[in-house]
Amino acid sequence: MFTRFSSSAKRALRAAEQASRNHNHYYVGVEHLLFALLEEHDPGVESRLSEMHADRNFLQLEVRRALGTGEDRLWDGILITPRVRRVVRIAEEGTAPDAEIDPLALLDAIRSEGGGIAAELLRRSAETYPAKHR
């Protein structure tokens, strides 16, 4: 599923898995992926967030709040949610067949998929903080 990921996209996915573990979750959801994309400071993602007039501090705070904490138990493995699978599929479809999927493609796919908390936070950030970037 992740064979076309660039090294930076793979790093973001590993960071999303770690965020899942840190929050005692047994799954990687789109919110974990957004959290990781914000933490990785990829230049393409940074540029897109600026274009969107998204406020990084708002996003980081709200994603952390949305993630909360899960059950305090160890899990044998971490599942990838159906929404993350959709986001990856959208990123694949939007990337040339011979190109790698990069973090920016993942961020754009989160926005394009449009469902869930992560996409809603991206929309709210752009609506709440646009004047700051003018």
MIPA-790279 format. One record per atom (N, C-alpha, C): residue number from 0; atom name; x, y, z. Coordinates in Angstrom, 3 decimals. Example, Ala and Ser with C-alpha at 12.3 -4.5 7.8 and 13.67 -1.06 7.14 Angstrom:
2
{num 0 atome N x 13.190 y -5.690 z 7.800}
{num 0 atome CA x 12.300 y -4.500 z 7.800}
{num 0 atome C x 13.200 y -3.300 z 7.800}
{num 1 atome N x 12.850 y -2.250 z 7.080}
{num 1 atome CA x 13.670 y -1.060 z 7.140}
{num 1 atome C x 12.900 y 0.030 z 7.870}
//
This chain:
134
{num 0 atome N x 0.819 y -1.201 z 0.000}
{num 0 atome CA x 0.000 y 0.000 z 0.000}
{num 0 atome C x 0.861 y 1.262 z 0.000}
{num 1 atome N x 2.042 y 1.196 z 0.569}
{num 1 atome CA x 2.875 y 2.381 z 0.707}
{num 1 atome C x 4.143 y 2.298 z -0.139}
{num 2 atome N x 4.129 y 1.471 z -1.151}
{num 2 atome CA x 5.336 y 1.246 z -1.956}
{num 2 atome C x 5.762 y 2.482 z -2.737}
{num 3 atome N x 4.830 y 3.342 z -3.098}
{num 3 atome CA x 5.169 y 4.535 z -3.884}
{num 3 atome C x 5.506 y 5.741 z -3.020}
{num 4 atome N x 5.545 y 5.574 z -1.712}
{num 4 atome CA x 5.815 y 6.692 z -0.822}
{num 4 atome C x 7.267 y 7.129 z -0.935}
{num 5 atome N x 7.482 y 8.437 z -0.969}
{num 5 atome CA x 8.835 y 8.984 z -0.911}
{num 5 atome C x 9.382 y 8.728 z 0.495}
{num 6 atome N x 10.666 y 8.929 z 0.676}
{num 6 atome CA x 11.259 y 8.720 z 2.002}
{num 6 atome C x 10.630 y 9.673 z 3.028}
{num 7 atome N x 10.310 y 10.893 z 2.624}
{num 7 atome CA x 9.693 y 11.837 z 3.572}
{num 7 atome C x 8.253 y 11.437 z 3.891}
{num 8 atome N x 7.535 y 10.864 z 2.940}
{num 8 atome CA x 6.176 y 10.381 z 3.217}
{num 8 atome C x 6.225 y 9.150 z 4.125}
{num 9 atome N x 7.207 y 8.284 z 3.915}
{num 9 atome CA x 7.374 y 7.125 z 4.810}
{num 9 atome C x 7.709 y 7.586 z 6.220}
{num 10 atome N x 8.542 y 8.620 z 6.333}
{num 10 atome CA x 8.888 y 9.182 z 7.642}
{num 10 atome C x 7.624 y 9.724 z 8.323}
{num 11 atome N x 6.774 y 10.395 z 7.559}
{num 11 atome CA x 5.519 y 10.919 z 8.117}
{num 11 atome C x 4.616 y 9.775 z 8.576}
{num 12 atome N x 4.567 y 8.700 z 7.800}
{num 12 atome CA x 3.748 y 7.555 z 8.196}
{num 12 atome C x 4.288 y 6.929 z 9.490}
{num 13 atome N x 5.597 y 6.800 z 9.597}
{num 13 atome CA x 6.188 y 6.267 z 10.844}
{num 13 atome C x 5.864 y 7.195 z 12.020}
{num 14 atome N x 5.910 y 8.504 z 11.781}
{num 14 atome CA x 5.563 y 9.463 z 12.837}
{num 14 atome C x 4.085 y 9.346 z 13.213}
{num 15 atome N x 3.225 y 9.071 z 12.232}
{num 15 atome CA x 1.802 y 8.869 z 12.515}
{num 15 atome C x 1.603 y 7.612 z 13.367}
{num 16 atome N x 2.338 y 6.540 z 13.046}
{num 16 atome CA x 2.262 y 5.317 z 13.857}
{num 16 atome C x 2.727 y 5.599 z 15.279}
{num 17 atome N x 3.797 y 6.374 z 15.423}
{num 17 atome CA x 4.290 y 6.699 z 16.757}
{num 17 atome C x 3.289 y 7.563 z 17.508}
{num 18 atome N x 2.660 y 8.502 z 16.820}
{num 18 atome CA x 1.624 y 9.319 z 17.459}
{num 18 atome C x 0.487 y 8.434 z 17.950}
{num 19 atome N x 0.134 y 7.428 z 17.163}
{num 19 atome CA x -0.896 y 6.479 z 17.571}
{num 19 atome C x -0.484 y 5.771 z 18.864}
{num 20 atome N x 0.727 y 5.281 z 18.893}
{num 20 atome CA x 1.218 y 4.609 z 20.104}
{num 20 atome C x 1.249 y 5.575 z 21.293}
{num 21 atome N x 1.728 y 6.791 z 21.065}
{num 21 atome CA x 1.830 y 7.770 z 22.144}
{num 21 atome C x 0.469 y 8.121 z 22.743}
{num 22 atome N x -0.568 y 8.014 z 21.929}
{num 22 atome CA x -1.916 y 8.320 z 22.406}
{num 22 atome C x -2.677 y 7.058 z 22.825}
{num 23 atome N x -1.952 y 5.935 z 22.922}
{num 23 atome CA x -2.546 y 4.652 z 23.314}
{num 23 atome C x -3.664 y 4.214 z 22.377}
{num 24 atome N x -3.486 y 4.461 z 21.099}
{num 24 atome CA x -4.462 y 4.024 z 20.106}
{num 24 atome C x -3.955 y 2.778 z 19.406}
{num 25 atome N x -4.866 y 1.982 z 18.892}
{num 25 atome CA x -4.502 y 0.747 z 18.190}
{num 25 atome C x -4.621 y 0.902 z 16.673}
{num 26 atome N x -4.807 y 2.114 z 16.216}
{num 26 atome CA x -5.028 y 2.379 z 14.796}
{num 26 atome C x -4.307 y 3.656 z 14.397}
{num 27 atome N x -4.040 y 3.786 z 13.102}
{num 27 atome CA x -3.537 y 5.041 z 12.545}
{num 27 atome C x -4.689 y 5.644 z 11.769}
{num 28 atome N x -5.152 y 6.781 z 12.231}
{num 28 atome CA x -6.224 y 7.491 z 11.569}
{num 28 atome C x -5.689 y 8.723 z 10.849}
{num 29 atome N x -6.565 y 9.388 z 10.142}
{num 29 atome CA x -6.166 y 10.580 z 9.395}
{num 29 atome C x -5.672 y 11.673 z 10.346}
{num 30 atome N x -6.228 y 11.733 z 11.540}
{num 30 atome CA x -5.772 y 12.725 z 12.507}
{num 30 atome C x -4.318 y 12.463 z 12.897}
{num 31 atome N x -3.945 y 11.189 z 13.062}
{num 31 atome CA x -2.541 y 10.861 z 13.351}
{num 31 atome C x -1.657 y 11.289 z 12.179}
{num 32 atome N x -2.157 y 11.071 z 10.974}
{num 32 atome CA x -1.386 y 11.444 z 9.783}
{num 32 atome C x -1.218 y 12.962 z 9.702}
{num 33 atome N x -2.285 y 13.712 z 9.952}
{num 33 atome CA x -2.177 y 15.170 z 9.953}
{num 33 atome C x -1.213 y 15.630 z 11.045}
{num 34 atome N x -1.313 y 15.035 z 12.216}
{num 34 atome CA x -0.399 y 15.364 z 13.316}
{num 34 atome C x 1.052 y 15.182 z 12.861}
{num 35 atome N x 1.321 y 14.054 z 12.210}
{num 35 atome CA x 2.681 y 13.762 z 11.745}
{num 35 atome C x 3.113 y 14.742 z 10.659}
{num 36 atome N x 2.226 y 15.076 z 9.734}
{num 36 atome CA x 2.575 y 16.033 z 8.681}
{num 36 atome C x 2.917 y 17.393 z 9.268}
{num 37 atome N x 2.219 y 17.786 z 10.317}
{num 37 atome CA x 2.520 y 19.054 z 10.984}
{num 37 atome C x 3.866 y 18.986 z 11.703}
{num 38 atome N x 4.161 y 17.852 z 12.302}
{num 38 atome CA x 5.399 y 17.686 z 13.060}
{num 38 atome C x 6.631 y 17.585 z 12.167}
{num 39 atome N x 6.467 y 17.065 z 10.959}
{num 39 atome CA x 7.611 y 16.814 z 10.082}
{num 39 atome C x 8.138 y 18.077 z 9.391}
{num 40 atome N x 7.355 y 19.136 z 9.321}
{num 40 atome CA x 7.792 y 20.409 z 8.720}
{num 40 atome C x 8.300 y 20.251 z 7.283}
{num 41 atome N x 7.621 y 19.438 z 6.489}
{num 41 atome CA x 7.983 y 19.273 z 5.085}
{num 41 atome C x 7.772 y 20.606 z 4.356}
{num 42 atome N x 8.723 y 21.044 z 3.532}
{num 42 atome CA x 8.586 y 22.338 z 2.842}
{num 42 atome C x 7.312 y 22.448 z 1.996}
{num 43 atome N x 6.936 y 21.387 z 1.310}
{num 43 atome CA x 5.709 y 21.425 z 0.510}
{num 43 atome C x 4.466 y 21.585 z 1.367}
{num 44 atome N x 4.431 y 20.871 z 2.477}
{num 44 atome CA x 3.300 y 20.976 z 3.407}
{num 44 atome C x 3.265 y 22.376 z 4.013}
{num 45 atome N x 4.431 y 22.876 z 4.419}
{num 45 atome CA x 4.499 y 24.222 z 4.993}
{num 45 atome C x 3.970 y 25.265 z 4.009}
{num 46 atome N x 4.363 y 25.132 z 2.763}
{num 46 atome CA x 3.919 y 26.073 z 1.731}
{num 46 atome C x 2.411 y 25.993 z 1.537}
{num 47 atome N x 1.876 y 24.763 z 1.485}
{num 47 atome CA x 0.428 y 24.602 z 1.292}
{num 47 atome C x -0.341 y 25.163 z 2.471}
{num 48 atome N x 0.128 y 24.936 z 3.683}
{num 48 atome CA x -0.551 y 25.488 z 4.856}
{num 48 atome C x -0.571 y 27.009 z 4.796}
{num 49 atome N x 0.526 y 27.589 z 4.341}
{num 49 atome CA x 0.586 y 29.040 z 4.190}
{num 49 atome C x -0.406 y 29.510 z 3.127}
{num 50 atome N x -0.453 y 28.814 z 1.994}
{num 50 atome CA x -1.416 y 29.160 z 0.933}
{num 50 atome C x -2.847 y 29.081 z 1.437}
{num 51 atome N x -3.110 y 28.119 z 2.323}
{num 51 atome CA x -4.454 y 27.924 z 2.871}
{num 51 atome C x -4.777 y 28.933 z 3.970}
{num 52 atome N x -3.748 y 29.682 z 4.398}
{num 52 atome CA x -3.879 y 30.578 z 5.544}
{num 52 atome C x -4.235 y 29.793 z 6.800}
{num 53 atome N x -3.695 y 28.583 z 6.891}
{num 53 atome CA x -3.938 y 27.733 z 8.052}
{num 53 atome C x -2.985 y 28.106 z 9.170}
{num 54 atome N x -3.471 y 28.102 z 10.377}
{num 54 atome CA x -2.672 y 28.433 z 11.540}
{num 54 atome C x -2.127 y 27.143 z 12.156}
{num 55 atome N x -0.807 y 26.966 z 12.067}
{num 55 atome CA x -0.150 y 25.755 z 12.553}
{num 55 atome C x -0.431 y 25.509 z 14.037}
{num 56 atome N x -0.344 y 26.551 z 14.872}
{num 56 atome CA x -0.569 y 26.380 z 16.313}
{num 56 atome C x -1.987 y 25.890 z 16.587}
{num 57 atome N x -2.966 y 26.488 z 15.920}
{num 57 atome CA x -4.347 y 26.051 z 16.061}
{num 57 atome C x -4.470 y 24.584 z 15.675}
{num 58 atome N x -3.899 y 24.222 z 14.518}
{num 58 atome CA x -4.005 y 22.846 z 14.042}
{num 58 atome C x -3.359 y 21.860 z 15.010}
{num 59 atome N x -2.163 y 22.162 z 15.471}
{num 59 atome CA x -1.482 y 21.250 z 16.389}
{num 59 atome C x -2.275 y 21.069 z 17.681}
{num 60 atome N x -2.765 y 22.164 z 18.233}
{num 60 atome CA x -3.544 y 22.096 z 19.463}
{num 60 atome C x -4.825 y 21.289 z 19.261}
{num 61 atome N x -5.545 y 21.588 z 18.192}
{num 61 atome CA x -6.825 y 20.925 z 17.958}
{num 61 atome C x -6.659 y 19.455 z 17.577}
{num 62 atome N x -5.615 y 19.125 z 16.845}
{num 62 atome CA x -5.386 y 17.714 z 16.515}
{num 62 atome C x -5.048 y 16.946 z 17.787}
{num 63 atome N x -4.195 y 17.525 z 18.628}
{num 63 atome CA x -3.878 y 16.867 z 19.912}
{num 63 atome C x -5.143 y 16.655 z 20.728}
{num 64 atome N x -5.968 y 17.682 z 20.780}
{num 64 atome CA x -7.220 y 17.586 z 21.534}
{num 64 atome C x -8.121 y 16.503 z 20.942}
{num 65 atome N x -8.208 y 16.460 z 19.628}
{num 65 atome CA x -9.057 y 15.463 z 18.967}
{num 65 atome C x -8.543 y 14.040 z 19.205}
{num 66 atome N x -7.241 y 13.880 z 19.265}
{num 66 atome CA x -6.677 y 12.550 z 19.469}
{num 66 atome C x -6.937 y 12.028 z 20.869}
{num 67 atome N x -6.897 y 12.910 z 21.852}
{num 67 atome CA x -7.131 y 12.457 z 23.223}
{num 67 atome C x -6.194 y 11.318 z 23.576}
{num 68 atome N x -6.660 y 10.442 z 24.431}
{num 68 atome CA x -5.890 y 9.243 z 24.767}
{num 68 atome C x -6.809 y 8.041 z 24.699}
{num 69 atome N x -6.254 y 6.958 z 24.288}
{num 69 atome CA x -7.017 y 5.719 z 24.180}
{num 69 atome C x -6.904 y 4.913 z 25.453}
{num 70 atome N x -7.181 y 3.644 z 25.322}
{num 70 atome CA x -7.094 y 2.742 z 26.462}
{num 70 atome C x -5.636 y 2.529 z 26.837}
{num 71 atome N x -5.406 y 2.341 z 28.110}
{num 71 atome CA x -4.039 y 2.137 z 28.592}
{num 71 atome C x -3.705 y 0.652 z 28.537}
{num 72 atome N x -3.441 y 0.170 z 27.317}
{num 72 atome CA x -3.044 y -1.218 z 27.142}
{num 72 atome C x -2.177 y -1.339 z 25.909}
{num 73 atome N x -1.427 y -2.387 z 25.858}
{num 73 atome CA x -0.553 y -2.619 z 24.725}
{num 73 atome C x -1.313 y -3.353 z 23.626}
{num 74 atome N x -1.001 y -3.029 z 22.386}
{num 74 atome CA x -1.630 y -3.659 z 21.237}
{num 74 atome C x -0.567 y -4.402 z 20.434}
{num 75 atome N x -0.963 y -5.516 z 19.892}
{num 75 atome CA x -0.029 y -6.316 z 19.099}
{num 75 atome C x 0.366 y -5.620 z 17.814}
{num 76 atome N x -0.540 y -4.898 z 17.232}
{num 76 atome CA x -0.273 y -4.220 z 15.976}
{num 76 atome C x -1.122 y -2.975 z 15.875}
{num 77 atome N x -0.837 y -2.197 z 14.867}
{num 77 atome CA x -1.597 y -0.962 z 14.646}
{num 77 atome C x -2.300 y -1.087 z 13.307}
{num 78 atome N x -3.595 y -0.862 z 13.318}
{num 78 atome CA x -4.403 y -0.954 z 12.113}
{num 78 atome C x -4.390 y 0.372 z 11.353}
{num 79 atome N x -4.567 y 0.294 z 10.065}
{num 79 atome CA x -4.728 y 1.479 z 9.219}
{num 79 atome C x -6.226 y 1.615 z 8.948}
{num 80 atome N x -6.798 y 2.759 z 9.288}
{num 80 atome CA x -8.246 y 2.930 z 9.141}
{num 80 atome C x -8.647 y 3.010 z 7.671}
{num 81 atome N x -9.909 y 2.717 z 7.373}
{num 81 atome CA x -10.399 y 2.843 z 5.996}
{num 81 atome C x -10.230 y 4.257 z 5.434}
{num 82 atome N x -10.400 y 5.273 z 6.273}
{num 82 atome CA x -10.246 y 6.644 z 5.775}
{num 82 atome C x -8.796 y 6.914 z 5.375}
{num 83 atome N x -7.832 y 6.418 z 6.122}
{num 83 atome CA x -6.425 y 6.582 z 5.734}
{num 83 atome C x -6.189 y 5.868 z 4.408}
{num 84 atome N x -6.772 y 4.695 z 4.242}
{num 84 atome CA x -6.636 y 3.976 z 2.969}
{num 84 atome C x -7.215 y 4.805 z 1.813}
{num 85 atome N x -8.353 y 5.474 z 2.057}
{num 85 atome CA x -8.937 y 6.350 z 1.029}
{num 85 atome C x -8.014 y 7.522 z 0.723}
{num 86 atome N x -7.454 y 8.122 z 1.774}
{num 86 atome CA x -6.540 y 9.252 z 1.600}
{num 86 atome C x -5.336 y 8.810 z 0.765}
{num 87 atome N x -4.782 y 7.651 z 1.058}
{num 87 atome CA x -3.638 y 7.149 z 0.287}
{num 87 atome C x -4.045 y 6.907 z -1.161}
{num 88 atome N x -5.214 y 6.339 z -1.369}
{num 88 atome CA x -5.692 y 6.094 z -2.742}
{num 88 atome C x -5.858 y 7.412 z -3.510}
{num 89 atome N x -6.404 y 8.425 z -2.855}
{num 89 atome CA x -6.560 y 9.744 z -3.491}
{num 89 atome C x -5.182 y 10.329 z -3.817}
{num 90 atome N x -4.237 y 10.188 z -2.893}
{num 90 atome CA x -2.876 y 10.683 z -3.144}
{num 90 atome C x -2.248 y 9.940 z -4.316}
{num 91 atome N x -2.472 y 8.636 z -4.402}
{num 91 atome CA x -1.946 y 7.852 z -5.531}
{num 91 atome C x -2.555 y 8.311 z -6.848}
{num 92 atome N x -3.859 y 8.519 z -6.848}
{num 92 atome CA x -4.542 y 8.946 z -8.071}
{num 92 atome C x -4.101 y 10.334 z -8.516}
{num 93 atome N x -3.716 y 11.178 z -7.577}
{num 93 atome CA x -3.303 y 12.537 z -7.903}
{num 93 atome C x -1.817 y 12.680 z -8.189}
{num 94 atome N x -1.104 y 11.575 z -8.139}
{num 94 atome CA x 0.340 y 11.594 z -8.375}
{num 94 atome C x 0.625 y 10.817 z -9.656}
{num 95 atome N x 1.507 y 11.355 z -10.479}
{num 95 atome CA x 1.867 y 10.681 z -11.736}
{num 95 atome C x 2.291 y 9.239 z -11.440}
{num 96 atome N x 1.950 y 8.308 z -12.335}
{num 96 atome CA x 2.238 y 6.887 z -12.091}
{num 96 atome C x 3.704 y 6.578 z -11.815}
{num 97 atome N x 4.615 y 7.336 z -12.377}
{num 97 atome CA x 6.036 y 7.060 z -12.186}
{num 97 atome C x 6.663 y 7.912 z -11.079}
{num 98 atome N x 5.829 y 8.663 z -10.339}
{num 98 atome CA x 6.334 y 9.545 z -9.285}
{num 98 atome C x 6.017 y 8.971 z -7.911}
{num 99 atome N x 6.791 y 9.404 z -6.925}
{num 99 atome CA x 6.542 y 8.998 z -5.550}
{num 99 atome C x 5.499 y 9.901 z -4.911}
{num 100 atome N x 4.778 y 9.349 z -3.975}
{num 100 atome CA x 3.816 y 10.125 z -3.192}
{num 100 atome C x 4.590 y 10.835 z -2.096}
{num 101 atome N x 4.424 y 12.150 z -2.020}
{num 101 atome CA x 5.142 y 12.929 z -1.014}
{num 101 atome C x 4.172 y 13.450 z 0.043}
{num 102 atome N x 4.689 y 14.038 z 1.111}
{num 102 atome CA x 3.811 y 14.547 z 2.165}
{num 102 atome C x 2.762 y 15.548 z 1.671}
{num 103 atome N x 3.120 y 16.392 z 0.719}
{num 103 atome CA x 2.152 y 17.352 z 0.196}
{num 103 atome C x 0.970 y 16.639 z -0.456}
{num 104 atome N x 1.238 y 15.564 z -1.186}
{num 104 atome CA x 0.149 y 14.791 z -1.800}
{num 104 atome C x -0.768 y 14.220 z -0.727}
{num 105 atome N x -0.205 y 13.829 z 0.404}
{num 105 atome CA x -1.023 y 13.314 z 1.502}
{num 105 atome C x -1.878 y 14.419 z 2.119}
{num 106 atome N x -1.286 y 15.587 z 2.341}
{num 106 atome CA x -2.062 y 16.708 z 2.879}
{num 106 atome C x -3.195 y 17.086 z 1.927}
{num 107 atome N x -2.879 y 17.193 z 0.645}
{num 107 atome CA x -3.913 y 17.525 z -0.339}
{num 107 atome C x -4.999 y 16.453 z -0.385}
{num 108 atome N x -4.608 y 15.192 z -0.204}
{num 108 atome CA x -5.585 y 14.105 z -0.214}
{num 108 atome C x -6.494 y 14.166 z 1.012}
{num 109 atome N x -5.940 y 14.555 z 2.152}
{num 109 atome CA x -6.777 y 14.733 z 3.348}
{num 109 atome C x -7.840 y 15.788 z 3.069}
{num 110 atome N x -7.416 y 16.891 z 2.469}
{num 110 atome CA x -8.363 y 17.970 z 2.137}
{num 110 atome C x -9.375 y 17.499 z 1.107}
{num 111 atome N x -8.914 y 16.787 z 0.091}
{num 111 atome CA x -9.788 y 16.328 z -0.986}
{num 111 atome C x -10.804 y 15.303 z -0.494}
{num 112 atome N x -10.366 y 14.384 z 0.339}
{num 112 atome CA x -11.277 y 13.371 z 0.887}
{num 112 atome C x -12.367 y 14.058 z 1.701}
{num 113 atome N x -11.975 y 15.072 z 2.467}
{num 113 atome CA x -12.929 y 15.978 z 3.090}
{num 113 atome C x -13.677 y 15.497 z 4.310}
{num 114 atome N x -13.563 y 14.247 z 4.671}
{num 114 atome CA x -14.307 y 13.737 z 5.814}
{num 114 atome C x -13.457 y 13.700 z 7.062}
{num 115 atome N x -14.088 y 13.548 z 8.168}
{num 115 atome CA x -13.368 y 13.361 z 9.415}
{num 115 atome C x -12.868 y 14.643 z 10.046}
{num 116 atome N x -12.285 y 14.458 z 11.195}
{num 116 atome CA x -11.831 y 15.574 z 12.015}
{num 116 atome C x -10.673 y 16.321 z 11.373}
{num 117 atome N x -9.727 y 15.602 z 10.774}
{num 117 atome CA x -8.538 y 16.262 z 10.208}
{num 117 atome C x -8.925 y 17.267 z 9.127}
{num 118 atome N x -9.773 y 16.857 z 8.198}
{num 118 atome CA x -10.207 y 17.769 z 7.130}
{num 118 atome C x -10.996 y 18.942 z 7.702}
{num 119 atome N x -11.811 y 18.660 z 8.706}
{num 119 atome CA x -12.586 y 19.727 z 9.342}
{num 119 atome C x -11.670 y 20.734 z 10.030}
{num 120 atome N x -10.626 y 20.259 z 10.689}
{num 120 atome CA x -9.686 y 21.172 z 11.349}
{num 120 atome C x -8.941 y 22.021 z 10.331}
{num 121 atome N x -8.576 y 21.441 z 9.212}
{num 121 atome CA x -7.924 y 22.228 z 8.158}
{num 121 atome C x -8.864 y 23.318 z 7.652}
{num 122 atome N x -10.137 y 22.981 z 7.456}
{num 122 atome CA x -11.116 y 23.993 z 7.012}
{num 122 atome C x -11.289 y 25.076 z 8.064}
{num 123 atome N x -11.465 y 24.661 z 9.321}
{num 123 atome CA x -11.682 y 25.630 z 10.401}
{num 123 atome C x -10.489 y 26.545 z 10.589}
{num 124 atome N x -9.285 y 26.011 z 10.470}
{num 124 atome CA x -8.095 y 26.831 z 10.639}
{num 124 atome C x -8.048 y 27.919 z 9.585}
{num 125 atome N x -8.333 y 27.558 z 8.352}
{num 125 atome CA x -8.309 y 28.537 z 7.264}
{num 125 atome C x -9.408 y 29.585 z 7.438}
{num 126 atome N x -10.556 y 29.185 z 7.975}
{num 126 atome CA x -11.662 y 30.118 z 8.184}
{num 126 atome C x -11.427 y 31.030 z 9.381}
{num 127 atome N x -10.768 y 30.504 z 10.395}
{num 127 atome CA x -10.600 y 31.218 z 11.672}
{num 127 atome C x -9.441 y 32.196 z 11.646}
{num 128 atome N x -8.387 y 31.863 z 10.912}
{num 128 atome CA x -7.162 y 32.648 z 10.984}
{num 128 atome C x -6.706 y 33.310 z 9.696}
{num 129 atome N x -7.574 y 33.548 z 8.713}
{num 129 atome CA x -7.081 y 34.107 z 7.453}
{num 129 atome C x -6.497 y 35.508 z 7.574}
{num 130 atome N x -7.020 y 36.318 z 8.474}
{num 130 atome CA x -6.546 y 37.703 z 8.577}
{num 130 atome C x -5.088 y 37.763 z 9.046}
{num 131 atome N x -4.661 y 36.788 z 9.786}
{num 131 atome CA x -3.291 y 36.756 z 10.290}
{num 131 atome C x -2.277 y 36.723 z 9.146}
{num 132 atome N x -2.645 y 36.154 z 8.011}
{num 132 atome CA x -1.716 y 35.946 z 6.900}
{num 132 atome C x -1.823 y 36.986 z 5.801}
{num 133 atome N x -2.593 y 38.011 z 6.044}
{num 133 atome CA x -2.776 y 39.029 z 4.995}
{num 133 atome C x -1.843 y 40.179 z 5.199}
//
